[in-house]
């Protein structure tokens, strides 16, 4: 998927405000306060000396329009980089391993109908996808694990109702996640276009910004981090797990 230019313009506008407030150079702010490094397919190291990143900054210094240069560089890189490796996918949901003792849930709208994947009429389908996912976990992960989530979506009741109450109860606000898609993704629709109902209040708040400490408040929704034992999911989706936990001899 190629994201719309407006998505990058939002990030450039945010970076320019941060530069004004912090008096840090724009080159540093674009690395530390936007998702550009990831969107250029450069991984998660956020290395200021990475050669492709340095190429971007070199062109930026000569550019007459920061937004035009940034978007052109992104498109030339081929658009969206591959996401993190997943173990299995079931409809809109997938999961990845985080070491030996945790799994991470991911959500992606794959509804072909163009309607909301979280509409009440689709809640049964989403629950069935999660049940299939955790049935797969019960068969293939041979120890008890924690289930981790981090997304703006956990603010949305239509998404929350799909998960165990005990998992939702662990939700904690994550601040300063300016480099990561779980924060910026709230502005995008399924086609990669920017949702005006989200971008408009963001830009209005950004225009009133007067202090670095309040940057997170520019965003309509915060990122919430959650973690609970996989057993809570087995109980909700009525999955009988056969887990073999190794013990020292």
Secondary structure, DSSP 8 states (H G I E B T S, - for coil): ----HHHHHHHHHHHHHHHHHH---HHHHHHHSSSHHHHTT--S---TT-HHHHHHHHHHHH-S-HHHHHHHHHHHTTSS------SEEETTEEEEEETTTEEEEEE----SSSS-TTSGGGHHHHHHHHHHHHHHHHHH--S--EEEEEEGGGG-HHHHTTS-HHHHTT-EEE---TTSHHHHGGGB-TTS-B-HHHHHHHHHHHHT---GGGGGGGSSS-EEEEEEEHHHHHHHTT-----------
